[in-house]
Amino acid sequence: MKNLWLIATFMLVANICANAQWLNYPESKTPRMEDGKPNPAAPAPRRDGKPDISGVWHPAPSTKAEWESVLGPHGLDLQTDLDFASKYAINLLADFKPGEEPLRRAPGPPPKTENQCLPDSLPFANYITPFKIVQAPEQLVFLYESKSPARQVFLDGRPLPKDPQPSWMGYSVGKWSGDVLTVESIGFRGDASLDGMGHPRSESARITERYRRRDFGHMDLETTVNDPVNYTRPFTVKVTLLLIPDSDVQEYVCAENERDRTHLDR
């Protein structure tokens, strides 16, 4: 029953991915091969001496075996449009062996944020749908093709707030070290989960992201969750982000043309 609920929840979110790439405008700054197609292996663009991580990104999709490990052996029979999502959207602890997860307590029921049209929050939002990064000299803006609000990452040297008002996307500051951007985030609400399985996130959680754009079409994302209220130690998840060139994110409003929510709690 739990797996069926997860699949239904995932269908509610992932069905926005299939037709997300509505724009097909060839951008002049996109490096191209002889046949005119974007060249993902071209050097990463740079701005003010630092890598420019702007663009529309999505996590490298998980394999069939990985999806079956989190959705069950027949999960893909119901959910097939997973070209832009990672298994970590469902289970952030998917790489741990059963019984070895650093949990202080068993996770509760899957979150109701999906069928209540509440934000996916972090790090969930980075694994579920494409998102756009807009880079400016002193901040980054993340625009999610999901129901999560826009997110700001300040690069102007300000410290994290000492007494933040909890919010869905938290408070984020970033700092470059060579070609790696490290983003520290705190101040999250405690009623959101890390993933679709319901692994909890407290207001004490600190999330560290490290971004490294390897070339034009690939970026490494390393995410470390440090939440001593819910976990016995920090843990890290690594994914490759793939660029979607010559495109953009699509507007999404959770309650529009949506017919699944009324059935999810039955």
C-alpha positions as CSV (number, residue, x, y, z in Angstrom):
1,M,0.0,0.0,0.0
2,K,2.8,2.4,0.8
3,N,4.5,1.8,-2.6
4,L,1.2,2.5,-4.3
5,W,0.8,5.8,-2.4
6,L,4.4,6.7,-3.4
7,I,3.6,6.0,-7.1
8,A,0.4,8.0,-7.0
9,T,2.2,10.9,-5.4
10,F,5.1,10.7,-7.9
11,M,2.6,10.7,-10.8
12,L,1.1,13.9,-9.5
13,V,4.4,15.7,-9.7
14,A,6.2,13.9,-12.5
15,N,3.5,14.3,-15.1
16,I,4.5,17.9,-15.5
17,C,7.9,16.8,-16.8
18,A,6.9,15.1,-20.0
19,N,6.0,18.2,-22.1
20,A,8.1,20.6,-20.1
21,Q,10.4,21.7,-22.9
22,W,8.0,23.9,-24.8
23,L,10.6,26.3,-26.0
24,N,13.0,25.4,-28.8
25,Y,14.9,28.6,-29.5
26,P,18.5,28.2,-30.6
27,E,20.5,30.4,-28.4
28,S,23.5,32.1,-29.9
29,K,25.8,31.3,-27.0
30,T,25.2,27.5,-27.2
31,P,28.3,25.7,-28.6
32,R,27.3,23.5,-31.5
33,M,28.7,20.5,-33.4
34,E,29.0,20.3,-37.2
35,D,25.4,19.1,-37.5
36,G,24.1,22.1,-35.6
37,K,23.2,20.2,-32.4
38,P,24.4,21.5,-29.0
39,N,27.7,20.2,-28.0
40,P,27.5,19.1,-24.3
41,A,31.2,18.3,-24.2
42,A,32.3,21.9,-25.0
43,P,34.1,23.8,-22.3
44,A,31.9,25.3,-19.6
45,P,31.2,29.0,-20.0
46,R,32.7,31.4,-17.6
47,R,31.7,34.8,-16.2
48,D,34.0,37.1,-14.2
49,G,36.6,34.4,-14.0
50,K,34.2,31.8,-12.5
51,P,32.1,29.1,-14.2
52,D,28.7,30.3,-15.3
53,I,26.3,27.7,-14.1
54,S,23.2,29.4,-15.6
55,G,20.8,27.2,-17.6
56,V,18.0,24.7,-17.4
57,W,19.2,21.6,-15.6
58,H,17.7,18.2,-14.5
59,P,19.3,15.3,-12.7
60,A,20.5,12.4,-14.8
61,P,17.6,9.9,-14.8
62,S,17.9,6.8,-12.7
63,T,18.1,3.4,-14.4
64,K,15.2,1.0,-14.5
65,A,16.8,-1.2,-11.8
66,E,17.2,1.9,-9.5
67,W,13.6,2.9,-10.1
68,E,12.3,-0.6,-9.3
69,S,14.4,-0.5,-6.1
70,V,12.3,2.5,-4.8
71,L,9.0,2.1,-6.6
72,G,8.7,-1.7,-6.5
73,P,9.0,-4.3,-9.3
74,H,5.9,-3.0,-11.2
75,G,6.3,0.7,-10.4
76,L,7.4,1.6,-13.9
77,D,4.3,0.0,-15.3
78,L,2.3,2.9,-13.9
79,Q,4.9,5.7,-14.1
80,T,6.9,5.9,-17.4
81,D,7.7,9.6,-17.9
82,L,10.8,9.7,-15.6
83,D,13.3,11.2,-18.1
84,F,13.9,14.2,-15.9
85,A,13.8,12.8,-12.4
86,S,16.1,10.9,-10.0
87,K,15.4,8.1,-7.6
88,Y,16.5,10.4,-4.8
89,A,13.3,12.3,-5.3
90,I,11.5,9.3,-3.8
91,N,14.1,8.1,-1.4
92,L,17.1,10.3,-0.5
93,L,18.6,7.3,1.4
94,A,18.3,4.9,-1.5
95,D,22.0,4.1,-1.5
96,F,22.0,2.8,2.1
97,K,21.4,-0.9,2.8
98,P,18.2,-1.7,4.6
99,G,18.8,-1.2,8.3
100,E,21.9,0.9,7.8
101,E,20.2,4.3,7.2
102,P,21.4,6.9,9.7
103,L,17.9,7.4,11.1
104,R,17.2,8.2,14.8
105,R,13.6,6.9,14.3
106,A,11.6,5.2,11.6
107,P,10.2,7.6,9.0
108,G,6.5,8.6,9.4
109,P,3.9,8.3,6.7
110,P,4.7,9.8,3.3
111,P,4.2,13.6,3.3
112,K,1.0,15.2,2.3
113,T,2.7,18.1,0.7
114,E,2.0,16.6,-2.8
115,N,-1.7,16.1,-2.5
116,Q,-2.1,19.4,-0.6
117,C,-0.2,21.3,-3.4
118,L,2.5,22.5,-0.9
119,P,6.1,23.1,-2.0
120,D,8.6,20.3,-2.6
121,S,11.3,22.2,-0.8
122,L,14.9,21.1,-0.5
123,P,16.6,18.9,-1.5
124,F,13.5,17.3,-3.0
125,A,13.0,20.1,-5.6
126,N,16.5,19.5,-7.1
127,Y,15.7,15.9,-8.0
128,I,12.1,15.9,-9.2
129,T,11.8,18.2,-12.3
130,P,13.9,20.5,-14.4
131,F,15.0,23.8,-12.8
132,K,16.6,27.0,-14.1
133,I,19.6,28.8,-12.6
134,V,20.0,32.5,-13.3
135,Q,23.5,33.7,-12.4
136,A,24.3,37.3,-11.5
137,P,27.5,38.6,-9.9
138,E,26.2,38.7,-6.4
139,Q,23.4,36.1,-6.4
140,L,21.8,33.1,-8.0
141,V,18.1,32.6,-8.6
142,F,16.6,29.1,-8.9
143,L,13.3,28.7,-10.8
144,Y,11.7,25.3,-10.4
145,E,9.4,23.6,-12.8
146,S,7.4,22.4,-9.9
147,K,5.3,24.0,-7.1
148,S,8.4,25.1,-5.2
149,P,8.9,28.9,-4.9
150,A,11.8,30.7,-6.5
151,R,15.0,30.4,-4.4
152,Q,17.8,33.0,-3.9
153,V,21.4,32.2,-3.2
154,F,23.4,35.3,-2.2
155,L,27.1,35.5,-3.2
156,D,27.8,38.9,-1.8
157,G,29.5,37.7,1.4
158,R,26.7,38.1,3.8
159,P,26.4,35.6,6.7
160,L,23.5,33.3,7.2
161,P,20.9,34.8,9.6
162,K,21.3,33.9,13.3
163,D,17.6,33.6,14.0
164,P,15.9,32.9,10.6
165,Q,12.2,32.8,10.2
166,P,11.6,29.2,9.0
167,S,10.6,29.0,5.3
168,W,10.0,26.4,2.6
169,M,13.3,27.1,0.7
170,G,15.4,28.3,3.6
171,Y,18.1,30.9,3.5
172,S,21.1,30.3,1.3
173,V,24.6,31.9,0.8
174,G,27.3,30.7,-1.6
175,K,31.0,31.0,-2.0
176,W,33.4,30.1,-4.8
177,S,36.5,28.0,-4.1
178,G,38.2,27.6,-7.5
179,D,35.6,26.2,-9.9
180,V,33.4,24.8,-7.1
181,L,30.5,26.7,-5.7
182,T,29.5,25.8,-2.1
183,V,26.0,26.8,-1.0
184,E,25.0,26.6,2.7
185,S,21.3,26.7,3.6
186,I,19.5,26.9,6.9
187,G,16.2,28.1,8.2
188,F,13.8,25.5,6.8
189,R,10.3,24.7,8.0
190,G,10.1,21.5,9.9
191,D,6.9,20.2,8.3
192,A,8.5,19.3,5.0
193,S,10.3,16.1,4.0
194,L,13.6,15.5,2.3
195,D,11.9,13.2,-0.3
196,G,8.7,11.5,-1.4
197,M,9.1,8.7,1.1
198,G,8.7,11.1,4.1
199,H,12.2,11.2,5.5
200,P,11.9,14.1,7.9
201,R,13.7,17.5,8.0
202,S,13.7,19.6,11.1
203,E,14.2,23.3,11.6
204,S,17.7,22.6,12.7
205,A,18.7,21.1,9.3
206,R,21.6,22.4,7.4
207,I,22.0,21.6,3.8
208,T,25.3,22.0,1.9
209,E,25.4,21.9,-1.9
210,R,28.5,21.8,-4.0
211,Y,28.2,22.6,-7.7
212,R,30.9,22.0,-10.3
213,R,30.2,22.5,-14.0
214,R,32.4,20.0,-15.7
215,D,31.7,21.2,-19.3
216,F,28.9,22.8,-21.2
217,G,26.3,20.0,-20.7
218,H,27.2,18.4,-17.3
219,M,27.4,19.6,-13.7
220,D,28.2,17.7,-10.5
221,L,25.9,18.3,-7.6
222,E,26.9,17.0,-4.2
223,T,24.4,17.5,-1.4
224,T,25.1,16.9,2.3
225,V,22.2,16.9,4.8
226,N,23.1,17.6,8.5
227,D,20.1,17.3,10.7
228,P,21.0,16.0,14.2
229,V,17.4,16.0,15.3
230,N,16.5,13.2,12.8
231,Y,19.8,11.6,11.7
232,T,22.7,10.1,13.6
233,R,25.3,11.7,11.2
234,P,25.4,13.8,8.1
235,F,25.0,12.0,4.8
236,T,25.8,13.0,1.2
237,V,24.1,12.3,-2.1
238,K,25.9,12.8,-5.5
239,V,24.2,13.3,-8.8
240,T,25.1,14.6,-12.3
241,L,22.9,17.4,-13.6
242,L,22.3,17.5,-17.4
243,L,21.8,20.7,-19.3
244,I,18.7,21.1,-21.4
245,P,20.0,23.6,-24.0
246,D,17.9,26.0,-26.1
247,S,15.0,25.7,-23.7
248,D,13.3,27.1,-20.6
249,V,11.2,26.0,-17.6
250,Q,7.4,25.9,-17.9
251,E,5.0,27.7,-15.6
252,Y,3.3,25.2,-13.2
253,V,0.4,25.8,-10.9
254,C,-0.4,22.7,-8.8
255,A,-4.2,23.0,-8.7
256,E,-4.8,23.6,-12.4
257,N,-6.2,20.7,-14.4
258,E,-5.2,18.3,-11.6
259,R,-7.5,15.3,-10.8
260,D,-5.4,13.0,-8.7
261,R,-5.4,14.7,-5.3
262,T,-8.9,13.7,-4.3
263,H,-8.0,10.0,-4.6
264,L,-4.6,9.9,-2.8
265,D,-5.8,9.7,0.8
266,R,-8.2,6.8,0.1
